[in-house]
Amino acid sequence: MSMNKLYTKKGDDGTTALLSGKRVSKHHVRIKAYGTVDELNAWVGMIRNFKIDKNTENTLVRIQNELMTVASQLADDTSYKVSKLVKILEPIDDENVKYLEDQIDLINDELPELKNFVIPGGNIIVSYAHLARCTCRRAERFVTELNEIENIPHIIIAYINRLSDFLFILSRKLARDYEVEEIKWITKKK
């Protein structure tokens, strides 16, 4: 993609163009959905700024590439069967979801069993993983809201859902790697 100028001034009226060329308001649920995926991608990139093992780094780079694909798919308001986008990029599929599940299982097998909710925090990288997880959940809410008005490929919903699980288990792994004690949320009965 070549861009001679970064600014076009077309959005000065509060609208933006979808891949079809159709203009919608910048607060349209489709824009909220792929905009939140973009924000999530930035949080995942923030985690990569820290010292992490090579497998985790590679996994996060893969996820960031997949999030670019998800955002592109969400920006495409044409029929997914006839989309020009599908011809130029490989859409998210079951293999991407399976990869996340495999990574979750790999990490989970190395961690102590969790019997309580975890209170986020303890170290900045752990907090960033939780922020990414929360942003992922928000993206999921927007994507499922969009799905109520327009048909979104189910695999995108499944991918975002699984990614939030991955980000949670990643926060636990990072807590272990950085020797941060997890604070369990324990409710007290009155």
Secondary structure as the mmCIF struct_conf table of DSSP 4:
data_model
#
loop_
_struct_conf.conf_type_id
_struct_conf.id
_struct_conf.beg_label_comp_id
_struct_conf.beg_label_asym_id
_struct_conf.beg_label_seq_id
_struct_conf.end_label_comp_id
_struct_conf.end_label_asym_id
_struct_conf.end_label_seq_id
BEND BEND1 ASN A 4 ASN A 4
BEND BEND2 LEU A 6 LEU A 6
BEND BEND3 LYS A 9 LYS A 9
HELX_RH_3T_P HELX_RH_3T_P1 LYS A 10 ASP A 13
BEND BEND4 GLY A 14 GLY A 14
STRN STRN1 THR A 15 ALA A 17
TURN_TY1_P TURN_TY1_P1 LEU A 19 SER A 20
BEND BEND5 GLY A 21 GLY A 21
STRN STRN2 ARG A 23 SER A 25
TURN_TY1_P TURN_TY1_P2 LYS A 26 HIS A 27
BEND BEND6 HIS A 28 HIS A 28
HELX_RH_AL_P HELX_RH_AL_P1 VAL A 29 ARG A 48
TURN_TY1_P TURN_TY1_P3 ASN A 49 ASN A 49
BEND BEND7 PHE A 50 PHE A 50
HELX_RH_AL_P HELX_RH_AL_P2 LYS A 54 ALA A 75
BEND BEND8 THR A 78 THR A 78
TURN_TY1_P TURN_TY1_P4 TYR A 80 VAL A 82
HELX_RH_AL_P HELX_RH_AL_P3 LYS A 84 ILE A 88
BEND BEND9 LEU A 89 LEU A 89
HELX_RH_AL_P HELX_RH_AL_P4 ASP A 94 ASN A 108
TURN_TY1_P TURN_TY1_P5 ASP A 109 GLU A 110
BEND BEND10 LEU A 111 LEU A 111
HELX_LH_PP_P HELX_LH_PP_P1 PRO A 112 LEU A 114
BEND BEND11 ASN A 116 ASN A 116
STRN STRN3 PHE A 117 ILE A 119
BEND BEND12 PRO A 120 PRO A 120
BEND BEND13 GLY A 122 ASN A 123
HELX_RH_AL_P HELX_RH_AL_P5 ILE A 124 ILE A 149
BEND BEND14 GLU A 150 GLU A 150
HELX_RH_AL_P HELX_RH_AL_P6 HIS A 154 ASP A 177
TURN_TY1_P TURN_TY1_P6 TYR A 178 GLU A 179
HELX_LH_PP_P HELX_LH_PP_P2 VAL A 180 GLU A 182
STRN STRN4 ILE A 183 TRP A 185
#
